[in-house]
Amino acid sequence: MGRGKNPWWQTTKTPKGGFILGGIWIFLGSARAVTAIGEPIGWSLILGLLTALLGAAYLISALLLRRRQRSQADEE
């Protein structure tokens, strides 16, 4: 039996890559949100929050992929 396809929600191929990309996106989103505080139009704040949300999606995906790999290693 062949290996199954990756789920649609999985954004990373490896946990390490997911943690790195997630950290970068969260850092960039946080920096964007912090620099946007006090502006009359909050588009930068909204963009920063959406970017941080993307980073969280990468981190969650990497964490779930790591847990799946560990559980497969324990079964073998």
Secondary structure, 3 states (H helix, E strand, C coil): CCCCCCCCCCCCCCHHHHHHHHHHHHHHHHHHHHHHCCCCCCHHHHHHHHHHHHHHHHHHHHHHHHHHHHHHHHHC
